[in-house]
């Protein structure tokens, strides 16, 4: 089983970019399931039902999110009904939607996807370490599921790395989102959990975290006053990771970073590493 995880999708122009570039990636690497973080789809702030549906139409199975999920009012009734759009698990249960879901990939495997927020330098939510331990009492690899993927949405590298090491050997992958900067530490931890501090963004890297760089400069010059900054859309790159899952134990056999597009040095994994036997 090969699963593709893409970091934060920033700006509406990422949708036609994926419509063109995603299908050949899925074919080349024998991808059976696709997870993306979509909390910045709507010009950098939240997501809309229309944009989500377009992503599902091109082969994306699950959209995870983060602290911007409520930025678009139209998403509230949609997420309440759409099981394949997740909000952070450790938000209050009073919020609509779900923090995790059980899904079936194209080969009939059961994939658990969990979306959770860190706490350091972030909007406060329930303790991620406690919440994930409680949830995982219900799911065990190769007992009642074939893979467990966690989108860990947060700012601090230390918190993400501690979280992943706590779960090493218990879940298939812990993949970081939120900072919009791809880190070079993608690897399989000693007990079989794939981990990357941040998968990066799918967006324009001639920017400041996907937004217009001149607007960001002015924002900081004026004492960081709050303002919404339009996303940049000219030099889009796709960033993420492909994880090969061991069908016998649900852990990761191999993982490789994928970067395709402008500005960043491209990283094109060998398809030989993802041959399904």
C-alpha positions as CSV (number, residue, x, y, z in Angstrom):
1,X,0.0,0.0,0.0
2,X,1.4,3.4,-1.1
3,X,-0.1,6.5,0.5
4,X,0.5,10.1,-0.6
5,X,0.4,12.9,1.9
6,X,0.5,16.5,0.7
7,X,1.2,19.4,3.0
8,X,-0.9,22.6,3.4
9,X,-2.6,23.5,0.1
10,X,-2.4,27.3,-0.1
11,X,-4.6,29.4,-2.5
12,X,-7.3,28.4,-4.9
13,X,-4.8,28.1,-7.8
14,X,-3.5,24.9,-6.3
15,X,-6.7,23.2,-7.4
16,X,-6.0,23.4,-11.2
17,X,-2.4,22.6,-10.5
18,X,-3.4,19.4,-8.8
19,X,-6.0,18.6,-11.5
20,X,-3.1,18.6,-14.0
21,X,-0.3,17.1,-12.0
22,X,-1.8,14.7,-9.5
23,X,-3.2,12.0,-11.7
24,X,0.2,11.0,-13.3
25,X,1.7,11.0,-9.8
26,X,-1.0,8.6,-8.5
27,X,-0.4,6.3,-11.5
28,X,3.4,6.4,-11.4
29,X,3.7,5.5,-7.7
30,X,0.8,3.1,-7.4
31,X,-0.9,5.3,-4.9
32,X,-3.9,3.8,-3.2
33,X,-4.9,6.6,-0.9
34,X,-4.3,10.4,-0.8
35,X,-4.4,12.8,2.2
36,X,-4.0,16.5,1.9
37,X,-4.1,19.4,4.4
38,X,-6.6,21.9,3.0
39,X,-7.0,24.6,5.7
40,X,-5.5,27.4,3.5
41,X,-7.4,26.6,0.3
42,X,-9.6,29.7,0.2
43,X,-7.0,32.3,-0.6
44,X,-5.0,31.2,2.4
45,X,-7.9,31.3,4.9
46,X,-9.9,28.2,5.4
47,X,-11.7,26.1,2.8
48,X,-15.1,26.1,1.0
49,X,-17.4,23.3,0.1
50,X,-16.8,24.0,-3.6
51,X,-13.0,23.8,-3.4
52,X,-13.2,20.6,-1.3
53,X,-15.5,18.9,-3.8
54,X,-13.1,19.7,-6.6
55,X,-10.3,18.0,-4.7
56,X,-12.4,14.9,-4.0
57,X,-13.2,14.8,-7.7
58,X,-9.5,14.5,-8.7
59,X,-8.8,11.6,-6.5
60,X,-8.1,13.0,-3.0
61,X,-9.6,10.8,-0.3
62,X,-9.3,12.9,2.9
63,X,-8.8,16.6,3.6
64,X,-7.4,17.4,7.0
65,X,-7.1,20.9,8.4
66,X,-6.0,23.0,11.3
67,X,-6.4,26.3,13.1
68,X,-7.9,28.1,10.0
69,X,-10.7,25.5,9.4
70,X,-13.4,27.9,10.6
71,X,-12.3,30.9,8.6
72,X,-15.1,30.4,6.0
73,X,-18.6,30.3,7.4
74,X,-19.8,28.1,4.6
75,X,-17.6,25.2,5.8
76,X,-19.6,24.7,9.1
77,X,-22.6,22.9,7.7
78,X,-20.5,21.1,5.2
79,X,-18.0,19.7,7.7
80,X,-20.8,18.6,9.9
81,X,-21.9,16.1,7.2
82,X,-18.7,15.4,5.2
83,X,-16.8,12.6,6.9
84,X,-13.8,13.0,4.6
85,X,-13.1,16.6,5.7
86,X,-11.5,16.6,9.2
87,X,-11.1,19.2,11.9
88,X,-8.5,18.8,14.7
89,X,-9.4,16.0,17.1
90,X,-8.5,18.0,20.2
91,X,-10.9,20.8,19.6
92,X,-13.9,20.7,21.9
93,X,-16.6,18.2,21.1
94,X,-19.0,21.1,20.7
95,X,-17.4,21.9,17.3
96,X,-19.0,20.3,14.3
97,X,-17.2,17.6,12.3
98,X,-14.8,14.9,13.3
99,X,-11.1,14.8,14.2
100,X,-10.6,11.3,12.7
101,X,-12.1,8.9,10.3
102,X,-12.0,5.4,9.0
103,X,-11.7,5.1,5.2
104,X,-11.1,2.3,2.6
105,X,-8.4,2.7,0.0
106,X,-8.7,1.5,-3.6
107,X,-7.4,-2.0,-2.6
108,X,-9.8,-2.5,0.3
109,X,-7.5,-1.6,3.1
110,X,-8.8,0.2,6.1
111,X,-7.0,3.5,6.7
112,X,-7.5,5.6,9.9
113,X,-6.7,9.3,9.4
114,X,-6.3,11.5,12.4
115,X,-6.0,15.3,12.5
116,X,-4.6,16.9,15.7
117,X,-3.3,20.3,16.8
118,X,-0.1,21.0,18.7
119,X,-0.2,23.5,21.6
120,X,3.1,25.4,21.7
121,X,2.7,28.8,20.0
122,X,-0.7,27.7,18.8
123,X,-4.4,28.4,19.5
124,X,-5.0,26.5,22.7
125,X,-6.8,23.2,22.5
126,X,-6.9,20.0,24.5
127,X,-3.5,18.2,25.1
128,X,-2.6,16.5,21.9
129,X,-0.5,13.8,23.7
130,X,-3.4,12.8,26.0
131,X,-6.0,13.0,23.3
132,X,-4.1,10.7,20.9
133,X,-3.4,8.1,23.6
134,X,-7.1,8.0,24.4
135,X,-8.1,7.6,20.7
136,X,-5.6,4.9,20.0
137,X,-7.1,2.7,22.6
138,X,-9.7,2.1,19.9
139,X,-7.3,1.3,17.0
140,X,-4.5,-1.2,16.7
141,X,-2.6,-1.9,13.5
142,X,-3.5,-5.2,11.8
143,X,-6.1,-5.8,14.6
144,X,-8.9,-3.5,13.3
145,X,-7.1,-1.3,10.7
146,X,-4.4,-1.6,8.1
147,X,-2.8,1.9,8.5
148,X,-3.0,4.9,10.8
149,X,-1.9,8.3,9.5
150,X,-1.7,11.4,11.7
151,X,-1.6,15.0,10.4
152,X,0.1,16.8,13.3
153,X,-0.6,20.5,12.8
154,X,1.7,22.7,14.7
155,X,4.5,25.3,15.0
156,X,7.2,23.8,17.3
157,X,9.6,21.2,16.0
158,X,10.3,19.9,19.5
159,X,6.6,19.2,20.2
160,X,6.1,17.4,16.8
161,X,9.2,15.3,17.3
162,X,8.3,14.3,20.9
163,X,4.8,13.4,19.7
164,X,6.1,11.2,16.9
165,X,8.6,9.4,19.0
166,X,5.9,8.7,21.6
167,X,3.9,6.9,18.9
168,X,6.8,5.2,17.1
169,X,5.7,1.6,16.3
170,X,2.0,2.3,17.1
171,X,1.0,4.2,14.0
172,X,2.0,4.2,10.3
173,X,3.0,7.8,10.0
174,X,3.1,11.2,11.8
175,X,3.4,14.0,9.3
176,X,3.7,17.6,10.3
177,X,1.9,20.5,8.7
178,X,1.3,24.3,9.4
179,X,4.7,26.0,9.0
180,X,4.6,25.8,5.2
181,X,8.3,24.9,5.1
182,X,9.4,21.4,4.1
183,X,11.9,20.0,6.5
184,X,14.7,17.5,5.4
185,X,14.1,15.0,8.2
186,X,11.6,12.7,6.5
187,X,12.5,9.1,7.7
188,X,11.2,6.0,9.3
189,X,11.7,6.0,13.0
190,X,13.4,3.0,14.7
191,X,10.1,1.1,15.4
192,X,8.5,1.7,12.0
193,X,6.6,5.0,12.1
194,X,7.3,7.4,9.2
195,X,7.9,11.0,10.4
196,X,8.6,14.4,9.0
197,X,8.6,17.6,11.1
198,X,6.8,19.5,8.3
199,X,5.8,18.3,4.9
200,X,5.8,21.9,3.5
201,X,3.1,23.5,1.5
202,X,1.6,23.1,-1.9
203,X,1.7,26.7,-3.1
204,X,3.9,29.5,-4.3
205,X,7.3,29.6,-2.7
206,X,8.1,33.0,-4.1
207,X,6.2,34.3,-1.0
208,X,6.1,34.4,2.7
209,X,4.5,31.1,3.8
210,X,2.3,31.3,0.6
211,X,1.2,34.9,1.0
212,X,2.2,38.0,-0.9
213,X,5.7,38.8,0.4
214,X,5.4,42.6,0.1
215,X,2.2,42.5,2.2
216,X,3.9,40.4,4.8
217,X,6.8,42.8,5.0
218,X,4.4,45.7,5.5
219,X,2.6,43.7,8.2
220,X,5.8,43.3,10.2
221,X,6.9,46.9,9.7
222,X,3.6,48.0,11.3
223,X,4.1,46.0,14.5
224,X,2.4,42.8,13.2
225,X,-1.1,44.2,13.2
226,X,-3.7,41.7,12.1
227,X,-4.6,41.7,8.4
228,X,-5.5,39.1,5.9
229,X,-2.9,38.6,3.2
230,X,-3.7,37.3,-0.3
231,X,-2.0,34.1,-1.3
232,X,0.6,34.1,-4.1
233,X,-0.2,32.0,-7.1
234,X,2.5,32.3,-9.7
235,X,5.2,29.8,-8.8
236,X,3.4,26.8,-7.4
237,X,5.2,23.7,-6.2
238,X,3.7,20.5,-4.8
239,X,5.3,19.2,-1.5
240,X,4.6,16.0,0.4
241,X,5.7,12.5,1.2
242,X,4.9,9.0,-0.2
243,X,4.8,6.2,2.4
244,X,5.1,2.5,1.5
245,X,3.2,0.6,4.1
246,X,4.0,-3.0,5.2
247,X,0.9,-5.0,4.6
248,X,1.8,-7.5,7.4
249,X,2.1,-5.0,10.3
250,X,0.8,-1.7,9.0
251,X,4.0,0.1,9.7
252,X,6.2,2.0,7.2
253,X,8.7,0.2,5.1
254,X,10.0,3.2,3.2
255,X,9.2,6.9,2.6
256,X,10.4,9.5,0.2
257,X,9.9,13.2,-0.2
258,X,8.2,14.6,-3.3
259,X,8.6,18.1,-4.6
260,X,7.4,19.1,-8.0
261,X,7.1,22.7,-9.4
262,X,8.8,26.0,-9.4
263,X,11.3,27.7,-7.0
264,X,12.3,24.8,-4.8
265,X,14.8,22.1,-6.0
266,X,12.6,19.3,-7.2
267,X,12.7,15.8,-5.6
268,X,11.3,13.1,-7.8
269,X,11.3,9.7,-6.0
270,X,12.1,6.5,-8.0
271,X,9.0,4.6,-8.8
272,X,11.0,1.4,-8.3
273,X,10.8,2.0,-4.5
274,X,7.0,1.9,-4.6
275,X,6.4,-1.2,-6.7
276,X,3.5,-3.1,-5.2
277,X,4.2,-6.8,-4.9
